[in-house]
């Protein structure tokens, strides 16, 4: 399968999810019946192409790749385990594995980013500076936790940038 998403469609979709979630929570407070329950043993994706384009940038910020992964023991009151890998079209890989409790919400994961190229992020940089990304790749490794009463996010790990070269757009001279 494949999925293509472009911003502003994502912003509209997220706003609709927020409204639906708020309405469901408000409705459940006055309802004495038990909430619906679900349990799914295994959900897997072998090869799913993703594409994202933010047309708010000129040229558009476009990212894509192929996703594979699985979720085991998914339910509203259970601790599900997951693993996923996204091979990016321009080069690089993002992997995550861990556990999640959707009702919490609570997530604990190990995230690995390997050799993700920076050049595709050029449209983002040029919005703020007259610079051109010529090369560079990011790698990172982190343990990530999300959850608790305040919805706190914590990440501990390492981060590395290799072969980083940024030039001035007007002269071509090396900036970094």
C-alpha positions in Angstrom: 0.0 0.0 0.0 0.9 3.6 -0.1 -0.1 6.9 1.6 0.6 10.4 0.5 0.0 13.3 2.9 0.4 17.0 2.4 0.2 19.9 4.8 -2.3 21.7 5.3 -4.4 18.5 5.1 -2.5 17.2 8.1 -3.3 20.2 10.2 -7.0 19.9 9.3 -7.0 16.2 10.1 -5.3 16.7 13.5 -7.8 19.4 14.4 -10.7 17.0 13.5 -9.2 14.3 15.7 -8.9 16.8 18.6 -12.5 17.8 18.2 -13.7 14.2 18.1 -11.6 13.2 21.1 -12.9 16.1 23.1 -16.5 15.4 22.2 -16.1 11.7 23.1 -14.6 12.6 26.5 -17.4 15.1 27.2 -20.0 12.5 26.2 -18.5 9.7 28.3 -18.6 11.7 31.5 -22.4 11.7 31.6 -22.8 8.2 30.3 -23.0 5.4 32.9 -22.4 2.6 30.4 -18.9 1.1 30.1 -16.7 2.4 27.3 -16.1 0.1 24.4 -13.2 -2.3 24.5 -10.8 -3.7 22.0 -8.1 -6.3 21.8 -6.0 -7.1 18.7 -3.4 -9.8 18.8 -1.1 -8.7 16.0 -1.1 -6.0 13.4 1.7 -5.9 10.9 2.9 -3.9 7.9 5.4 -5.6 5.5 6.0 -2.7 3.1 4.1 0.5 3.1 5.2 3.5 1.1 4.8 6.9 2.8 5.1 10.4 1.3 4.7 13.7 3.0 4.9 17.1 1.3 4.6 20.4 3.1 3.6 22.9 0.4 4.0 25.8 2.8 7.6 25.8 1.7 9.0 26.7 -1.7 10.0 24.3 -3.0 7.8 21.9 -0.9 9.5 20.1 1.9 9.1 16.5 0.7 9.9 13.4 2.7 9.1 9.7 2.1 10.1 6.2 2.7 9.0 2.6 3.2 7.5 1.5 6.5 7.5 -2.0 8.0 6.6 -3.0 11.5 4.2 -4.7 13.9 2.2 -4.1 17.0 1.4 -7.0 19.4 -1.3 -7.3 22.1 -3.0 -4.0 21.3 -5.9 -3.2 23.6 -7.3 -0.2 25.5 -6.1 -1.6 28.8 -3.0 -3.6 27.8 0.7 -3.0 27.3 1.3 -3.4 23.6 4.7 -4.0 22.1 5.8 -2.5 18.8 8.7 -2.4 16.4 8.9 -0.3 13.3 11.5 0.7 10.7 11.2 3.5 8.2 13.7 3.4 5.3 13.9 7.0 3.9 13.9 7.5 0.2 16.8 9.9 0.3 18.9 7.6 2.5 18.9 6.6 6.1 16.8 4.6 8.5 14.7 5.3 11.5 13.9 2.3 13.9 11.8 2.2 17.0 10.8 -0.6 19.4 9.2 -0.6 22.7 5.9 -0.7 24.6 2.8 1.5 24.8 -0.4 1.6 26.9 -2.9 3.6 24.7 -5.2 4.2 27.7 -2.3 5.8 29.6 -1.1 7.2 27.4 2.3 5.8 28.2 5.1 4.9 25.8 8.6 3.5 26.4 10.8 3.1 23.3 14.3 2.7 22.0 14.8 4.8 18.9 17.7 4.5 16.4 18.3 7.0 13.6 21.0 6.0 11.1 22.5 8.2 8.5 19.4 10.4 7.7 20.4 12.9 5.1 20.0 16.6 5.8 19.8 17.8 2.2 16.1 17.0 1.9 15.5 19.6 4.7 16.9 22.4 2.5 13.4 24.1 2.0 13.1 24.4 5.8 16.5 26.1 6.1 16.0 28.5 3.3 12.9 29.9 4.9 15.2 31.4 7.6 18.6 31.9 6.1 20.3 32.3 2.7 22.2 29.0 3.1 22.3 25.8 1.1 22.8 22.3 2.7 25.3 20.6 0.5 25.8 17.4 2.7 25.3 16.0 6.1 23.8 13.0 7.8 22.3 12.6 11.3 22.5 9.5 13.5 21.1 9.2 17.0 20.2 6.6 19.6 17.8 7.3 22.4 15.6 5.9 25.1 12.3 7.7 25.0 9.5 7.8 27.6 6.2 9.6 27.3 3.4 9.6 29.8 2.4 10.3 33.3 -0.1 12.8 34.7 1.6 15.8 33.0 2.2 14.0 29.7 6.0 14.4 30.2 8.4 13.5 27.4 11.9 12.4 28.3 14.7 11.3 25.9 18.2 10.2 26.8 20.8 9.3 24.2 23.4 10.4 21.7 23.3 12.5 18.6 25.9 12.7 15.8 26.2 14.8 12.6 28.6 13.6 9.9 30.0 15.2 6.7 28.1 18.5 7.4 28.6 21.2 4.8 26.5 24.3 4.5 27.3 27.1 1.9 26.2 30.6 1.5 23.4 30.7 -1.1 24.5 33.9 -2.9 28.3 33.2 -3.1 28.6 29.4 -2.8 31.3 30.0 -0.1 31.5 27.6 2.8 29.5 28.7 5.8 29.9 25.6 8.1 
